[in-house]
């Protein structure tokens, strides 16, 4: 997102869903800043495909958004190798998050790619999310959750100019164990 452009909002995302013909369902809830808080406000019909998002950077200022199933442990050292990161991976600052994805901590979402107009962020999706028909994401705010088809998420990302890298985190974990 360039400094002169305001970040798009959830209403822009909903309009894009409609424009792309993507079937989604959004519910309002108390703001959730962590996975545990999200679990506490979760609606009964949100049964599958819950994710978490890791906004990461390396010492060369490469930036990634890794979207994985919420219960998956992520070894940053192993992920560093899979991403060919330079130096250790660390979490991006809240300022960098707002600058790149137009969201605050706690509202991190792959849908934020719509605000990365400069293409600075590489979106990485856990291959296992495609074991679910749908995933639940924040629509650029953390007091809403949107159910979107897993394949429709890819359609959205591609439309936003961010063809995702699909990474088999199970294999990554297996490499760690060996």
N, C-alpha and C positions, 0 to 999 in steps of 0.2 A: 504494500500500500504506500503510495507516495505521501509525503508529508502534507500536501495540499488537499488530499482527498479524505473525506470523512469515511469512517468504516461503514460498510453496509450493516443493516439491522436485521432482526428476525423477520420483519415484514417483507424485506427484500428476498430473503431465503424462501419464505412461503410462496411468494409470487413466482420465483424461479421453479419451485417444485411444480406449480401449476403449469407454467410455460413448458416444462419438460415432460409433462404428463406423468409425474411420479406420484404414486399413492403413498401418502404419509398420514400419520395421526399424531397430534401434539396435545399434551396435557400440561396444565399449570400445576405448580406445587411450590412448597417452600424452597427458598434458595438452598442449593446443595453445593458445597465447596469441595467435598471429598467423596471418595467411593462409599465410605461408610455412611455419610449423610445421604447420599443418593439412595442407598439401600433402605434407609429409614423412611424416605418419602415415596418410595416406589409404589406404584399402583399395581393391583393384582393382575391386570391384563398385560402388564409389561413383564412377561415371563422369560423371554429368551434374548440372547444377543446383547448383553450389557457389556459395555466397553469402558476402558480408561484410556487416557491420552497423555503421552509424555512429550513435552515440548523441549527439544534437546539441541545443543550446539556443541561444536568442537572448537579447538584453539584457532583454527583458520576461518572461523565465523561461518562455517557451513551449518545449516539449520535443518532439523528434521522434526516432523510430527509423527510419532509412532502411536498407532491406534491398535490396541490389543484387547482381548477379552479381559474383563475386569479382575478375574481371579488369577490371571497369569503372572507369575513372578518374572521379572525382566532383569537379566544380568547385563548391566551396562558395558562391562568389559567385553562380553561376547558380542553384544550388539555393535559395539565399536568396530570390531573386525568385519562383521557382516555388512556394515555401512561404509567401510573403508574410511572411517573418520580419522582425522589428523589430531593426535593427542587424545586425552580422555574426553568422554562425553560428559557434559554437565547440563543441568536444567537451565533453560533460558530465563532471563529476568522478566519480571512483569512488564517492564517498559518495552522490551524486545517483543514480547507476546502481543502487546497492544499494537506495536508498530507493524508487525507482520500479519497477524491474524485478526486484529480488531476486537479482541476479547480480553476479559480480565481472568486472573487465576481463578479456577473453579468453574469456568465456563469454556474451557478448552474443548475443541471439537474439530473433527475433520471438515465440517462445514465452513470453518474459518478460512479455508483455502480460497473462498470467494473474495476475501479481502487482501489476499497476497497477490496483488496485481503485478508486482515486479518479479514473481516467480522465485523468491528467495528460499522458500520452504519446500523440502521434499517430503511428500506424504508417504508414510510406510504403513501398510495395513497387514495385520496378522492374518495369515492364510486361514486360520481357524474361524474367523468371523463368518466365512462363507459356509460353514457347517450349519449356520442358522439362516433361516429365511429372511430375518430382519435383525437390525441392530437399533439400539436406542442411543441417541445423540442429543447434545444440547444444541438448540437452534440459535447459537451466538449469545445465549444468556442462560444462566444456571438456575432459573426458576421455571423452566420449561423443559420437557423431554419430548423428543420427536422420534416416533417409530418410522424407520425407513427400510425398505428392502436392501439387503446386503449388496445386491447387484446394482440397485438404483443409486446407492451411495457412490459406486464407481462412476456411474453415468453423471452424477452431480459433479464429482471431482474432475472428470474429464472435461465437462462443460466449463468448469472454472479454470481450465488450463493446467491441471495438476493430475496427470495420469499417475495413479499411485504405484509404488513399488510394493509388490505382494511378497511378503517374507514368511517363510515357514519357521515360526518361533519354536515349534516342537523340535525341529532338526537342530536349531540353535541351542536349545536346552540339552538335546542328546549329545551334541558336541562338547558341552561343558562337563557332562557326567563322565565322559570317556577319559 
